[in-house]
Amino acid sequence: MNIDDEEILNESTNILKNDITSTVDTDFYLAYKKLPNKTAVTIRLFERNDYYTCHGDDALFIARELLHSTNALKYWKTSDGNKPLETIYVSNKQFENILRKLLLIKQYRVEIWKKTQKLSNDWTLAYHGSPGNLTQFEDILFSSSSTSQESSGVLSCKLAIENGVTMLGLALIDVHTLTIKLCEVTVSNHYSNLETILVQLGPKECLLPTFTSTEDNYLQLKTVIEKSGVLVTERPKADFSSKDIKQDLCRLLIKNKDEENDKFEMKIGVMPEMQMEHAKCALSAAIKFLQHIRDLRYT
């Protein structure tokens, strides 16, 4: 256990000693059980004024994988006799360290839930992030001058068959350098050229269209990406459509607010990248994922 882990563990223990009882709020327990399903690589934290809580398998993961100790675990008892709820308390001081470890080291997704109103027991998703989409946590993750801002690019991939040849459309958005890159490549049987691209671009996360267990091409593609240490996130197939790509790019690329959108759309239309249909579809999915249609400028 390193010094940071020991500090986190001590903080959790102090919170337990000072503020927390062993009986869970039944209303929260019921609300917690009704939350939408999530993937195993998503950790949920609940904001509670001056600290956070984490529950169930997520609490066990933080204890075992981040703290390397179960001493900070608390078991909330329920009045209806259900299985006690595993719980860990995270102080505001600990939050930054845990967030950094989850997103930058473990390559996990993070969700922060908070009450809709102070006296309500309705919880809503307030913030979320993933290795390729750190936008909502940048101020926390990179507040220290000693913390380097590595690329947090998200890569999006779309497979297609053209004349019996498998093509791969690729789009990378880097939210730190504010750059967009597009390309299309012919895929080899073992995706060896994709491995090279992953090394060169260094994405933290890769988007794929939702696929079934019978779609061998995407299964193989996912395996190659995960072996490269990149988090794979499946997105709705409808997101991989280039129908609105010109309008989306206008909002991202236009630098002169007085410039007319229709004129800029014409400029975009003659860009060589706009001939890459599969890459455009991949880019559209990446834009939707990042929810970045706002006051940012890309090149």
N, C-alpha and C positions, 0 to 999 in steps of 0.2 A: 504493500500500500504506500503510495507516495504522499507528500505533504498535502497536496490539494485534496486528495481523497480523504485523508484523516480530518482535515478541516470541515469538509462537507459532512462527514459522519458525526463529528462533534456538534455541529450546528443542528443536525436533525435530532440528536439526542437531547440537546438543550430545549428545543421546541417542545418535545414530548414531555419533558419534566415540568415545564412552566405552564403550558396552556391547554393541553389536550386530555380529554377523558377517553375511556375505552369504549364508550357507547356511541354508535353512529346515529346521526340524524336520519330517522326513518324516511323522511321526505326526500333527502338527498339520495339515499340508497335506492329508492324506487326510480328516481330520475336518472341515476347512473345506469341502472339496468336497462333503461329504455333508450339509451343513446344508440345511434346507428352503428352497425358493425364496422370494424376497421381491420386493416391488415396487421400482421404480427410485427411489422417493422414501423409501426406508427405508435408513438408514445403520447398519451393524453395527460395534461396537467391542468389543475383547476385553481383558478386565481381566487384567493381569499384575503383580500386587503393586504396585510403585510407578510403573507407567506402563500405557498402553493401546496396542494396535496396531489398525490399520485396513487392510483389504486389497482388492485388485482394483479394480473400478470405484469403490468407496466411497473408497479412498485417492486415486484420480485426482480425484474430485469435491472432496474436501477441499483437495487441492493447488491445483487450478485455480480453484475458486469461493470458497474461504475464505481461502487463503493467497496466491492469485494468483501462485504460483510453484511450479515442480516441483523446486526444489532440495532439498526435504526428502524427496522420494521415494526409497525404497530398493527394489531388485529382488531378492527372495529367489530364489536358485537352488535347483533341486530335483535330487536325486541321480538321478532316473529320466529326466532330460532333458526334462521338461515345460516349458511356457512359464514363465518367471520370474514370480513373484507380486508385483505392485505392493504396496508396504507403506509406511505412514506410522506413526511413533511419536508418541504423545501423552502428555506428562507429566501428572501430577496437576494441576500449575499451569495447563496449557493446557486441561485437560478442561472446566472451567467455561465458558471463552470459546467453545469449539467447540460445546458443548452448547447454549448460549444462541443462538448463530447458527443452528444447525440447527433448533431447535424454535421460536424466537420470530421469527426473521427469514426464513429460507428456507422455513419451514412444512413441514419434513421430519419423518418419524418416526425414532426412535432406538431401537436395541436394544443392551443391554449383556450380553455373554456372559462366563461365567466357568467355570473348571474345577469339576467336581463334587467332586473331591478334589485335594489338592496334587500328588500324584505320578501322578494319572490324566491321560489325554488325552481324557476325555469332557467335552464342553462343554455347558452348559445356559443357557437364557435367564434371566438373573437380574433384569433390570429392562427396562422398555420404556416409551416415552412418545410422545406425538404432540401437535400444537398444541392439541387439545381435551382432552387427558388428561395433565396435567403432574404428577399426584399423586406419583409415585415420584421426581421430580426437583425438587420445590418447594424443599427445603432448600438445594440447590445453586444453583438459578436465582435465588432471591429472598433469598439470604443477605445480600446487600449492601443497606444502607439506601438507596442511590442507585438501586436497581433497583425500578421501580414494578411493582406486581402488576396488570397489565392483566387484563381478563376473559379467562379461558381456557375459556369455555363451549363445550360440544359440542352441536350441533343435530342432531336426528334427524328424518327426513322419511319419510312413507309416503303414496303416492298411492292413490286409490281412485275408482271410478266409481259415482256414485249417480244413478239416473234420467237417465243420459246426460250428467251433469255431472261434471267432474273435480274431486275434492276432494283437498286436501293436509292431512294431519295433521302437526303440528309439535310438538316437545318440546325445550326447552332446559334443560340442567343446567349451572349455573355453580358450579364447585367452589370458587371463592374466596368468593363472597357466600352460598354454600349456599342457592341458590334454584332452584326448578323452575317453568318456565312452559310452559303448554299452549295451543294454539289450533288451530282448523281454518278453512281459507279455501277459497273457490272459486277455482280456477286459471284465469287468463286464457290466451289462446293463446300469448302470448310471456312468460308468467311475470313480468310487470312488477311485480305485487304482491309476489312473492317477493323481487325485488331490493330493494324498500323494506324488507321485513322483515329481510333480511340486514344492511342498513345500520343499522337500529334496534337489532338484537340484538348485532351484532358478533361472531358465533361465529368460533372459530379452525378448527373442523373440523365437517364435516357427514356424518352417517351415512345411507347409502341401502341398501335391500335389494339383494343381488346380483341383477343383471339381465343379460339377453342382448342381443346387438346388434340384435335385432328389436323390442325394447321401446322404441319411439320416445319415449314420454312420459318415461321415466327417462333416456334419452339426452339429451333436451332439458333436463331438469331438471339433470342433471350439468353440462352446458355452461354454464348460467346461473350455477350455484354457483361453478364454477371461474373464470369471468370476473370474479366478485366477489372473487377472491383467497382463497377458502376451500378448504382441503384436503378432498377427497372421499374417504371411506373406505367401502368396501362391506362389509356384514355379512350373515351367513346370514339367509335369509328367515324361518327359524324363530324368530329373535330378535325379530321384529316381531309378537309375539303378546301379547295382554293377559291371558292366562289366569291368570298369577300376580301381576298388577299390584297387587292389594290387599295381598297379603302383603309384597311388596317395599316398598310405600309405608309400611306399618306399621313396618318396620325403619328406614326413613329418617326418618319424620316423628314417631314417638312420642317424646315428651319426658319423660314420666313412666314410668320402667321398671316401676313397679308396676301401671300401667294394663293391663287385660286386652286382648289382641290382638283378640279377637272383638268387643269393644265398640268398639275403635278402627276396626276394619274397617267397622262399621256407620256410623260417622261419615264415613269415606272414601267409602262407597257413596252418600251423599247429596250429596256435593260436586258442583257443576255441571260441573266438569271431567271427572267420571267418565261424563258422557253423551257425551263426545267419543271415540268408539270408535277412530278412526284416530289421533288424538293419543295415546291410551293405548298403542296398539301401538308408536308411535314412542318413547314414554317407556320402555317395557319394553326396547327395543333399546338405548337410551342407558344405562340402568342396567346392563345386562349388559356393555356395552362398557367402562364405567368401573370395573366390578367394585367398586362402591361400597356393596355391602350389608355395612356394618360400622358402627363406632361414630361415625357422622356424623349431623347433624341438619339437615334441609332444611325450608324453609317454602314 
